[in-house]
Structure formats: structure tokens, C-alpha cells
Amino acid sequence: MRLHVHRQRRPRTWLPGAAALALVASLGFASPAAGAQEQPTGQRPVFENGRAQPVYAGEEIITQNVWVEVEGMDTDRDGADDRIRVQIRRPASTDQGVQLPIIMQASPYWGEGGEFLNNDVEVPLYAPKRPGYAKPPDPGPFPYFPLPDKPYDGTEAPHQTINGGTYQNEFLQRGFIFAHAQMLGTGSSTGCPTGGGPDEHNSLKAVIDWFNGRADAYDIDGDRVEADWTTGQVGMIGTSYDGTLPIGVATTGVKELRAIVPIAAISSYYDYRRMNGAPISTNTNVGGDQNSNHNSNLSRKYPEVCDYTKEQVRRGQDRLTGEYNEWWHERNYLPNIGNIAGGVLVQHGLNDQNVKLRNAAQLVDALEENGIPHQVWLHQGGHGDRALSSNRAAWLDLLNRWWTYWLHGVRNDVLDEPAAVVEREDGTWTAYDSWPVPGSESTPLFLGASGDNTTGTLTPTRNVKGRPVTESFTDDMTIDATTFASAEQSPNRLAYRTAPLTKPVHLSGTVHLSTRMSIDARAGIVSAMLVEYPQSGTPKIIARGWSDPLKRFGLDRSYGIRPGAPFSHDFDLQPHDYVFREGSQIGLVVYSSDRVFTLRPPPGTKLNLYTHHSQTRVDLPIVGGAVALTSALGGK
């Protein structure tokens, strides 16, 4: 088993115009009134220039609540099928024969959840007792959890009224029904969260099945309800966990899910909670892991029935070794991207330190490889829906054309546009044919030692002469990365810089670090960051990466380290898209534990880096490749 990894980008296998329209035709789009038994008397949707018009503004909105039964699923073990509570808002015209498509948002956040229990990060590192492959420790027998006393159907009051926000206000008036679904184990739904597992997505697939007559739903009185007011065509949108659920549901292959808009979303939970085998935190929750999410999301009534799944999540995440296992594989959506039946519009922050950019980069790669129509918007913000706030008119117009095309089947130009839009450092938005930006090539820089823990060199020229050089640094988890980046000298990090750039240099993609090193202990953390050093002022951290050398032969197994023995260790930093300014220097800082993002082992572990004969190098994805970088460094 291996984690989905970046591959060399292949030529686009879908044509934005003709091929996407052929896909629409092959999927058999119905007109909004298809299937109606009588001629509709209500307002039909209206389209101009490929955009849905606000013809339902001012019309009465019908709100209803249903509980969709998930046949054969019983995550809370109460002997009854789990149920998903769905709040629906639709124009009154849908009671007059007009059928409309649905935009659905699913979330674990609509309810008063439990405490976010962070895991302890100030712990010793997992260290196999001997070099070579180490079998994971036996977690022991699974505890006994009693079955619930009786079934629960979710209808016990009170029920939260869900506020749909900007997107509901914008598109409900334009001919789209809005549905808000509470995830398993949250709010008025039954069942239990599963830490991003298949049950969370299959239960939401059941909601789409109900929209299309393949599942049952009931109102609060227990009466069966039919969704005869919809065409059955569905789109999903959301941010963070709410943006991750659409990816998971789409990979089930449910054919009526025509389009998704994942914003700041996770494409592989392993890559959210681990990087290069090392457990990592978000910038807001040090020590957070999947068990933390399970606890905080659990907002259903009688939450104690989910102690069983809570323990399943704790064991499955294997925080001790950090290894990729079958449990994590079930929460990796990338291998199943080819099942997606429609289009994908990705939005993500270049500086998101919660759901880091690797999740979006891998998703875009997988969409490209599988020929799935897609677009990506990358903004300069962190975690959230920045495009809505910083480029509101353009983003809402894109969404209008996106939903109109995919859900109403109205032909427009939405897929004829460039596939990528990036907010540049000055706040302008630039379109590209793909992302990473075309012409980006892996370009090596070689490390030259400083010899005194000040700052060494980064050059395009291999170091093939001279005596062997070893540089050492000592782990100290009390020092943060920003201090390492700005320190002129430190025994706790190694730093290297290029000469000042004579022209701007555009980085687009994933930085890769190849090292030859040793550690004087049986385990250690290796971290690195790419830094821009301006002519004056504060250094800026551009990309970060963290790694566990025990995973140097694969993420699914740990190999012990012989203290002091050299070994090769290669790993990626988080992807980025950044233009280094003229006059600045590109810097690389190598250190051990990261106070914000990694575990914090006791200080004192010594790490050694071998830079002679080009044994350690960093490969940068530079637009224009070696020619552009060498030219900017004053070469020919």
C-alpha cells in the first residue's frame, strides 16, 4: 500500500468545450420540468447569457425537514438504520409543478458539539528498538462497549434552524433548491461520526438517492415524504469539513451529483494529519487529530452511544507510529477520483496552515489524471472562503455559470475559461491554463556549508571538490520556526541562501528536499522551510515541510535508525505559488521539531547533514526552469 503521490503532469485529457458538453449529454440531463405529470403553473427558471436569473426573488420559500433513512447502516449499533436530518428550502413554485435542481451543503458543525480534545504533543518520539523494519506495537484488545438500550430516530425536539448564508441567498432566488444535511452523529441526525470514513459519505449519498426516488425519508410525524419537486440533479459546496464531504460523496460515483465545489477541503485525511510520516497539527489546534474531530463534532442526542466509534477512530489513526494503514486508506479519496460523475471547482488558500495546500494540489493532479473537468482558484489567504470576500462579484458569477451549466444543463462558456486562477501577491487575480503554472520545471540548488552555524550558500552548481563537510544542529522544541528563519546564527538550525536575485523568480508547485544525514538517536524529526529574505525587513516563510525519517522507505512502515549511521532521506515541502522579488534571496532552513506543527520531543537530539559532493540538494519548481533561475542569479 502506498499513499497517492504526485506524478509528472500529463497533458489535459478533457476538452473544456466539446468534451464537457458531451459529458452533459451522456449523463442525460433533464429539463427542470421533466417528469411532471401536469403542465407547471409556477414560475420556471430563466437564463440569460448562460446565467440563472433571480426570478424567484420575493417568492414565498417553503421550509421542510425530513429524516432520510440510510438502509443497512447502523453506526450507533441501536438496531435501527441511521437517519440523516435534511433541512430543505425551495421556492413555492415547486408546489406548482416546477421541478428544480438542488445545491446541498452537508456539515458536522450544525449542533452544539463536544470538547475539542487535543492530544499531548510533548512526548518522546516512537523509536524502534533496532535498525530495520519495525512491526507496529499491538494496541491490545478492543474494549467492551454496551449496546444502546433502544433505537433513536432523531426527531426528538429541539431542532436547530440552519442559516444558509450568502450562497443560499444568492442562488435560491435563481432557481436552485437548497438542502442542508447534518452529518452522521451531529445535530438531529442519528448514527456516529467515523473520522472521515466511508459511512459519512455513503449516508449523504443516501440523501441524493432520496432526491431520485431510491431511498425513503420521513417527516417529524413519521410520515413518508417524496421529493417530487426536484429534477434530482445535485451540486455540493462547502468549506473545510463541509468542503471535504462533497469530495467523499462524489467518489462514491453517485451519478446525480453533477458538480462539487470543495473550498479549503481535505483530499486525504492522512495528508491532513500527517506529512511525510510525521504527525502534524494545524496552526489553530496543536495536537489535533481525527479523534479530536470525532469528539468535537459529536452533537447528537445521547452521544455516549458513540464511545464505540470514538475508540475505533483513536486506534485507527495510530498516532504513535504515524504509519499509513488501511484505516487511513479508507479516508484517502484520491484513488477514487475517477468515479466522479461531473465537474469539480476547487478553491484553496495558498497560505492555509489548517488544511494545507497539498490537499488541493493532489486533488487537482488526480482530476487532471482522470480527465475530470475542473477549475482551481488559489488565493493569498489562509483557511476559508476568501474568494467570496476578496473577489465576490467574479466568484459569484463563476458559481452562477457553474451551477447553471452542470445542474440545469444550460450550455455556457464556463469550461472554456483557463483552468486555474491565482491571486498574486499584490491582490490581482491571474489566469493560467493549468496549475502548477505551465513551464514550471524542477530546478536543483545545491547546499554549501557555512561551517559556523551562520548561513551557507545555495547555488545551481554542484559541489564536487574538497573535503567531506558535515554540519550539525541540535533539536530544541522551545524555539519557533520564525526565530529560526531570522536568526543570523543558531546551533539549532542550518540555513542557506542564494545570491540576491537580479529579477523576479516564479515558483509554482512542490519543493523537494534530498538529504544525506545521520541522527545520534533512534528517532528524530526533520523539518525544512523555504524562505524569502528581502533586501531589508522581516524574512517571509514561503513553504514548510515536516518529516519522520523512520518512513524513509515508505509511509506504511517504520524502519529503525542506527544512531550515528548515515542514511538518505528525501521529502516534499508543502506546495506553493509565489514570485520571489528582485533583490531578495531564496533561503532554505533545516531544523528538527516545529513548535507549532510537529510533536515536541525532549530537546537535545543532534542531527548531522552531509553537504559535500552535492549529497544534499533542494529542487524548486521554477517557471522557466534552470534557465530562468540561473539568469536571475547572474549566470548565463
C-alpha positions in Angstrom: 0.0 0.0 0.0 1.4 3.4 -0.8 0.0 6.9 -0.4 -1.1 8.7 -3.6 1.9 10.8 -4.7 2.5 13.5 -7.2 3.3 12.3 -10.7 4.6 14.2 -13.6 1.7 16.2 -15.0 0.2 14.7 -18.1 -1.4 16.6 -21.0 -5.0 17.6 -20.3 -7.3 14.7 -21.3 -10.5 16.7 -21.4 -11.5 19.5 -23.7 -13.3 22.2 -21.8 -15.9 22.9 -24.5 -16.9 19.9 -26.6 -16.0 17.1 -24.3 -17.7 18.6 -21.3 -20.8 19.2 -23.3 -20.7 15.6 -24.5 -20.4 14.5 -20.9 -23.5 16.6 -20.0 -25.4 14.9 -22.9 -24.3 11.4 -21.9 -25.4 11.9 -18.3 -28.9 12.6 -19.5 -29.8 16.0 -18.1 -33.5 16.5 -17.6 -35.2 19.8 -18.1 -36.4 21.5 -14.9 -39.9 20.3 -15.5 -39.0 16.8 -16.6 -41.2 14.1 -15.1 -44.0 16.4 -14.1 -47.4 14.8 -14.7 -49.2 18.1 -15.4 -48.2 21.4 -17.0 -46.5 23.5 -14.3 -48.3 26.6 -13.2 -45.4 28.1 -11.2 -42.5 30.2 -12.2 -40.0 28.4 -14.4 -36.3 29.3 -14.2 -35.0 31.9 -16.6 -31.5 32.1 -18.1 -29.7 34.9 -19.9 -26.1 34.7 -21.3 -25.8 31.3 -19.6 -26.7 32.6 -16.2 -29.7 31.8 -14.0 -31.7 34.9 -13.3 -33.3 35.9 -9.9 -36.9 35.3 -11.0 -37.7 33.7 -7.6 -36.7 36.8 -5.6 -39.6 37.7 -3.4 -41.4 34.4 -3.8 -42.5 32.5 -0.7 -39.9 30.0 0.4 -41.1 26.6 1.7 -39.0 25.1 4.5 -39.3 21.4 5.4 -37.4 18.9 7.5 -37.0 15.3 6.7 -35.0 12.3 8.0 -33.5 10.2 5.3 -33.1 6.6 6.2 -29.8 5.0 5.3 -30.7 1.4 4.5 -28.3 -1.1 6.1 -26.2 1.4 8.1 -26.2 1.3 11.9 -23.1 3.1 13.1 -24.6 3.7 16.6 -25.5 0.0 16.9 -29.0 0.7 18.2 -30.6 -1.9 15.9 -32.2 0.7 13.6 -31.0 2.2 10.3 -29.1 5.5 10.7 -31.0 8.7 9.7 -29.8 11.9 8.2 -31.7 15.1 9.0 -32.1 17.4 6.0 -33.5 20.9 6.0 -34.9 22.0 2.6 -35.7 25.4 1.4 -37.4 25.7 -2.0 -39.5 28.3 -3.9 -43.3 27.9 -3.7 -43.3 27.3 -7.4 -42.1 23.8 -6.7 -45.5 23.1 -5.2 -47.0 24.2 -8.6 -45.4 21.6 -10.8 -41.9 23.2 -11.3 -39.0 20.9 -10.6 -35.6 22.4 -9.7 -32.1 21.1 -9.1 -30.6 21.1 -5.6 -27.5 22.7 -4.1 -26.6 20.7 -1.0 -24.3 21.6 1.9 -23.5 18.9 4.4 -21.8 19.6 7.7 -20.9 18.3 11.2 -21.0 21.8 12.6 -24.7 22.5 12.9 -25.1 21.5 16.6 -23.5 22.0 19.9 -20.6 19.7 19.7 -18.3 18.3 22.4 -14.9 19.5 23.6 -12.1 19.5 21.1 -9.7 17.2 22.9 -6.1 17.8 21.7 -3.5 15.0 22.0 -0.4 15.6 24.0 2.5 16.7 21.8 5.2 17.0 24.4 6.0 13.3 24.2 9.1 11.2 23.3 9.2 10.0 19.6 8.3 6.5 18.7 11.7 4.7 18.2 12.0 1.1 17.2 14.5 -0.8 19.4 16.7 -1.9 16.5 17.5 -0.8 12.9 15.4 -2.1 10.1 11.7 -2.8 9.7 9.7 -2.4 12.9 6.3 -4.0 13.3 3.7 -1.6 14.9 3.1 -2.3 18.6 0.0 -4.4 19.4 -2.7 -1.9 20.6 -4.3 -4.6 22.8 -7.9 -6.0 22.9 -10.7 -3.7 21.9 -12.7 -2.6 24.9 -16.3 -3.7 25.5 -19.0 -1.1 24.9 -22.6 -2.0 25.8 -25.3 -1.7 23.1 -27.8 1.2 23.3 -30.9 0.5 25.3 -33.3 1.4 22.5 -33.3 2.9 19.0 -33.5 6.6 18.4 -34.9 8.2 15.2 -33.6 11.8 15.6 -37.0 13.5 15.7 -36.9 14.5 19.4 -37.0 18.3 19.7 -35.5 20.8 19.6 -34.1 21.0 16.1 -31.7 23.8 15.0 -32.8 26.1 12.2 -29.9 26.2 9.8 -28.9 29.5 8.3 -27.8 29.0 4.7 -25.9 32.3 4.4 -24.7 34.0 1.2 -24.9 31.1 -1.2 -28.4 30.2 -0.2 -29.5 33.9 -0.5 -27.8 34.2 -3.9 -29.0 31.0 -5.6 -32.3 30.2 -4.0 -33.7 33.2 -5.9 -32.2 31.9 -9.2 -33.9 28.6 -9.4 -31.9 26.3 -7.1 -33.3 24.4 -4.1 -31.1 24.5 -1.0 -30.7 21.4 1.2 -28.7 21.3 4.4 -27.8 17.9 5.7 -26.5 17.2 9.2 -23.7 14.6 9.2 -23.9 11.3 11.0 -23.9 11.8 14.7 -24.4 15.5 14.6 -27.4 17.7 15.4 -30.7 15.9 14.7 -29.2 13.1 12.7 -28.6 9.7 14.3 -25.6 7.4 13.9 -22.0 8.3 14.8 -19.1 10.2 13.1 -16.4 7.9 11.7 -13.5 10.3 11.3 -14.0 10.9 7.6 -14.7 7.3 6.8 -16.9 5.8 4.1 -20.1 5.8 6.3 -20.1 9.6 6.4 -20.2 9.7 2.6 -22.5 6.8 1.9 -25.0 8.3 4.3 -25.0 11.5 2.4 -25.2 9.6 -0.9 -28.5 8.2 0.5 -29.8 11.8 0.6 -29.1 12.1 -3.1 -30.7 8.7 -3.6 -33.9 10.0 -1.9 -33.9 13.0 -4.2 -34.1 10.5 -7.0 -36.6 8.0 -5.6 -34.1 5.4 -4.4 -34.4 5.9 -0.6 -37.0 6.7 2.0 -37.4 9.8 4.1 -39.9 10.7 6.8 -41.1 13.9 8.4 -41.2 14.6 12.1 -44.6 12.8 12.4 -43.2 9.6 10.8 -45.0 10.0 7.5 -43.1 9.1 4.3 -42.1 12.1 2.2 -41.3 12.2 -1.5 -39.0 14.7 -3.3 -41.3 15.2 -6.3 -40.3 18.9 -6.5 -36.8 18.3 -7.9 -35.1 17.2 -11.1 -32.8 15.1 -8.9 -29.7 16.9 -10.2 -27.4 17.9 -7.2 -24.4 20.0 -6.6 -22.5 20.2 -3.3 -20.5 23.1 -1.8 -18.8 23.8 1.5 -15.7 24.9 3.3 -13.2 22.8 5.4 -15.0 19.7 6.6 -18.1 20.9 4.7 -15.9 21.0 1.6 -14.4 17.6 2.2 -17.7 15.8 2.4 -18.6 16.7 -1.3 -15.3 15.0 -2.4 -16.1 11.9 -0.4 -19.7 11.7 -1.7 -18.6 12.3 -5.3 -16.1 9.5 -5.2 -19.0 7.0 -4.4 -19.9 7.5 -8.1 -23.5 8.6 -7.5 -24.4 9.8 -10.9 -26.8 12.6 -10.0 -24.1 14.5 -8.1 -23.2 16.6 -11.2 -20.8 19.1 -9.6 -19.0 19.9 -6.4 -17.2 23.0 -5.1 -14.7 21.9 -2.3 -13.3 25.0 -0.6 -10.3 24.6 1.7 -11.1 20.9 1.6 -9.2 17.7 2.5 -8.5 15.2 -0.3 -6.7 12.7 2.0 -7.1 12.7 5.8 -3.6 11.2 6.2 -2.2 14.3 4.4 -4.2 16.5 6.7 -2.9 14.9 9.9 0.5 13.6 8.8 3.2 14.8 6.5 6.0 12.5 5.3 5.0 10.2 8.1 5.2 12.8 10.9 2.1 13.7 12.9 1.4 17.3 12.3 -1.0 19.9 13.8 -3.0 22.7 12.3 -2.0 26.3 13.2 -5.1 26.6 15.4 -5.2 23.2 17.2 -1.8 21.9 18.4 -2.2 18.2 19.0 -5.4 17.8 16.9 -6.1 14.5 15.2 -9.1 12.6 13.9 -10.1 11.6 17.5 -10.3 15.3 18.3 -12.7 15.9 15.4 -14.8 13.0 16.4 -15.2 14.4 19.9 -15.9 18.0 18.8 -18.3 17.1 16.0 -20.4 14.7 18.1 -23.5 16.8 18.8 -26.4 14.3 18.5 -28.6 13.5 21.4 -27.4 10.6 23.6 -23.7 10.9 22.4 -22.5 8.2 24.7 -23.7 5.6 22.1 -20.7 6.8 20.0 -18.0 5.8 22.5 -17.5 2.7 20.3 -16.7 4.7 17.2 -14.6 7.1 19.2 -12.3 4.2 20.2 -12.3 2.9 16.6 -11.0 6.3 15.4 -8.4 6.6 18.2 -7.0 3.2 17.3 -7.2 3.6 13.5 -5.3 6.9 13.4 -2.3 5.2 15.1 -0.8 8.4 16.4 2.1 6.5 18.0 3.8 5.3 14.8 2.3 7.8 12.3 2.1 5.0 9.7 -0.3 4.9 6.7 -2.6 2.0 7.2 -5.9 0.5 5.9 -7.9 2.9 8.1 -6.2 5.9 6.6 -6.5 4.4 3.1 -10.3 4.4 3.5 -10.0 8.2 4.2 -7.9 8.8 1.1 -10.2 9.9 -1.6 -7.6 10.3 -4.3 -7.6 6.7 -5.6 -11.4 7.0 -6.3 -11.4 10.4 -8.0 -12.1 8.7 -11.3 -15.6 7.8 -10.0 -16.7 11.5 -10.0 -19.6 11.9 -12.4 -19.4 15.7 -13.1 -17.3 18.8 -12.6 -15.1 20.0 -9.7 -14.4 23.6 -8.8 -11.6 23.9 -6.2 -10.9 26.9 -4.1 -8.0 26.9 -1.6 -5.7 29.3 0.2 -2.0 29.4 -0.7 -1.3 30.2 3.0 -3.7 27.8 4.6 -2.0 26.3 7.6 -5.0 24.3 8.7 -5.9 22.3 5.6 -2.6 22.7 3.9 -2.2 23.3 0.2 -1.0 19.7 -0.5 -4.6 18.6 -0.2 -5.7 20.8 -3.1 -2.6 20.2 -5.2 -3.1 16.4 -5.0 -6.8 16.8 -5.8 -6.0 18.9 -8.9 -3.4 16.3 -10.0 -5.9 13.5 -9.7 -8.6 15.3 -11.5 -6.2 16.0 -14.4 -5.0 12.4 -14.5 -8.6 11.1 -14.6 -9.9 13.6 -17.2 -12.4 15.1 -14.8 -13.5 18.7 -15.9 -12.2 21.1 -13.2 -11.1 24.5 -12.4 -9.0 25.8 -9.4 -8.9 29.1 -7.7 -5.9 29.8 -5.4 -6.0 32.8 -3.1 -3.5 34.6 -0.8 -5.5 33.9 2.3 -5.4 31.2 4.9 -8.2 28.8 5.8 -11.6 29.9 4.4 -13.6 31.1 1.5 -11.5 34.2 0.6 -12.7 34.4 -3.0 -16.2 35.2 -1.7 -14.9 38.2 0.3 -12.0 39.5 -1.9 -13.3 38.8 -5.4 -17.0 38.5 -4.6 -18.6 39.5 -8.0 -16.3 37.3 -10.1 -16.7 34.3 -7.8 -20.5 34.5 -7.6 -20.7 35.0 -11.4 -18.5 31.9 -11.9 -20.7 29.9 -9.5 -23.8 31.0 -11.3 -22.5 29.8 -14.6 -21.1 26.6 -12.9 -24.4 25.6 -11.3 -26.3 26.7 -14.4 -24.2 24.5 -16.7 -24.0 21.4 -14.5 -27.4 21.4 -12.7 -29.7 23.0 -15.3 -27.9 21.7 -18.3 -27.8 25.1 -19.9 -24.8 25.5 -22.3 -22.5 28.4 -21.5 -18.8 29.3 -21.6 -17.9 28.2 -18.0 -15.5 25.4 -19.1 -13.9 27.4 -21.9 -12.0 29.5 -19.4 -8.5 28.9 -18.2 -8.4 26.0 -15.7 -6.5 28.0 -13.0 -6.9 31.4 -11.4 -4.3 32.5 -8.8 -4.4 35.6 -6.7 -1.0 37.2 -7.0 1.0 38.8 -4.2 -0.4 42.3 -5.0 -4.0 41.2 -4.8 -4.6 40.9 -8.6 -6.1 37.6 -10.0 -4.2 36.0 -12.9 -5.5 33.2 -15.1 -3.3 30.2 -16.2 -4.0 27.2 -18.5 -3.2 24.8 -15.6 -1.7 24.6 -12.2 1.1 24.3 -11.4 1.7 27.1 -13.9 2.8 25.9 -17.3 6.5 25.9 -17.8 7.2 25.0 -14.1 10.3 22.7 -14.0 12.1 21.1 -11.1 15.3 23.0 -10.7 18.1 22.0 -8.3 20.0 24.2 -5.9 23.0 22.7 -4.0 23.9 23.4 -0.4 27.2 24.9 0.6 28.2 24.7 4.3 28.8 27.8 6.4 30.9 25.9 8.9 29.8 28.0 11.9 26.0 27.7 12.0 25.6 31.1 10.3 24.4 31.0 6.7 25.7 28.7 3.9 25.1 29.0 0.2 22.5 27.8 -2.3 23.9 27.6 -5.9 22.9 25.9 -9.2 26.5 24.5 -9.3 27.3 21.0 -7.9 29.9 20.9 -5.1 32.2 18.0 -6.3 35.5 19.0 -4.8 37.1 19.4 -1.4 37.0 17.5 1.8 33.8 16.0 3.2 31.7 18.5 5.1 29.3 17.7 7.9 27.1 20.3 9.6 25.3 19.6 12.8 22.3 21.1 14.6 20.5 20.2 17.8 16.8 19.8 18.3 15.1 22.4 20.6 11.3 22.4 20.6 11.2 25.6 22.6 12.2 27.7 19.6 9.7 28.6 16.9 10.3 28.5 13.2 10.1 32.2 12.7 13.0 32.6 15.1 15.0 30.1 13.1 14.2 31.9 9.8 15.5 35.2 11.1 18.5 34.1 13.2 21.9 35.1 12.0 23.4 32.2 13.8 22.0 29.3 15.7 23.1 25.8 16.9 19.5 24.6 16.4 19.2 25.0 12.7 21.1 25.1 9.4 20.5 27.9 6.9 21.4 28.5 3.3 20.8 31.4 0.8 21.2 32.2 -2.8 22.8 35.3 -4.1 20.4 38.3 -4.4 18.1 37.8 -7.4 18.6 40.2 -10.3 15.0 39.6 -11.5 11.8 38.1 -10.1 11.6 34.3 -9.9 8.3 32.5 -10.1 7.9 29.3 -8.0 4.8 27.1 -8.8 4.4 23.6 -7.4 6.1 21.4 -4.8 9.6 21.8 -3.3 11.6 18.6 -2.8 14.5 18.2 -0.4 17.0 15.3 -0.8 19.4 14.8 2.1 22.2 12.6 3.3 22.2 12.7 7.1 22.5 11.0 10.4 20.9 11.3 13.8 22.6 10.5 17.1 19.4 8.9 18.4 17.0 6.1 17.2 14.4 8.7 16.1 14.1 12.3 15.1 12.1 14.9 13.3 13.4 16.6 10.2 11.8 19.9 9.2 12.6 22.4 6.5 11.2 25.7 5.2 11.7 27.8 2.1 12.2 31.5 3.0 12.3 34.8 1.1 14.9 37.1 2.5 14.2 40.7 1.4 16.8 43.4 1.0 15.5 44.8 4.3 12.9 43.8 6.7 11.5 40.5 8.0 12.0 37.2 6.3 8.9 35.5 4.9 8.3 31.8 5.2 7.0 30.6 1.8 6.7 26.8 2.2 7.2 24.3 5.1 7.7 20.6 5.3 8.0 18.1 8.2 9.1 14.5 8.1 9.8 11.4 10.1 13.0 9.6 8.8 11.6 6.3 10.1 9.3 6.4 7.0 12.2 6.9 4.6 11.3 3.6 2.7 7.6 4.1 2.7 4.8 5.8 4.7 3.2 2.5 5.7 6.1 1.1 7.7 8.8 2.3 10.1 12.4 1.5 9.7 14.6 1.9 12.7 17.7 4.2 12.7 21.2 3.2 13.8 22.4 6.2 15.9 25.2 8.0 14.0 24.9 5.9 10.8 24.4 8.0 7.6 21.2 7.4 5.6 19.4 9.1 2.7 16.1 10.9 3.4 14.1 12.7 0.8 10.8 14.6 1.3 8.4 17.2 -0.1 7.5 20.6 1.4 4.0 21.9 1.1 3.2 23.2 -2.5 3.1 26.9 -3.2 2.9 29.5 -5.9 5.0 32.6 -5.2 7.0 35.2 -7.0 10.3 36.0 -5.3 11.0 39.7 -5.7 14.0 41.2 -7.4 16.8 41.8 -4.9 15.6 39.2 -2.5 17.4 35.9 -1.7 15.9 32.4 -1.7 16.7 30.7 1.6 16.4 27.1 2.9 16.3 26.5 6.7 16.7 22.9 8.0 15.7 22.2 11.6 14.1 19.5 13.7 10.9 19.8 15.7 8.5 22.6 14.9 6.9 24.1 18.0 3.6 24.8 16.2 3.2 21.9 13.8 5.0 18.8 15.0 5.5 16.7 18.1 7.7 18.3 20.7 10.2 15.7 21.9 12.6 16.5 24.7 15.4 18.8 23.4 18.9 17.6 22.8 18.9 15.2 19.8 21.8 16.0 17.4 21.2 15.8 13.7 24.0 15.9 11.1 23.7 17.0 7.4 26.2 16.0 4.8 26.5 18.6 2.1 29.8 17.7 0.4 29.7 16.3 -3.2 26.1 17.5 -3.6 24.7 14.8 -1.3 22.0 17.3 -0.1 20.0 19.4 -2.6 16.7 21.2 -2.9 14.7 21.1 -6.1 12.5 24.1 -6.7 9.5 24.1 -9.2 10.6 27.2 -11.2 8.6 28.7 -14.1 11.2 28.7 -16.8 13.3 26.1 -15.1 17.1 26.3 -14.7 17.4 28.9 -17.4 15.2 31.3 -15.5 16.8 30.7 -12.1 20.4 30.8 -13.3 19.7 34.0 -15.2 18.2 35.6 -12.0 21.3 34.5 -10.1 23.5 36.3 -12.5 24.5 33.4 -14.6 24.1 32.7 -18.3 
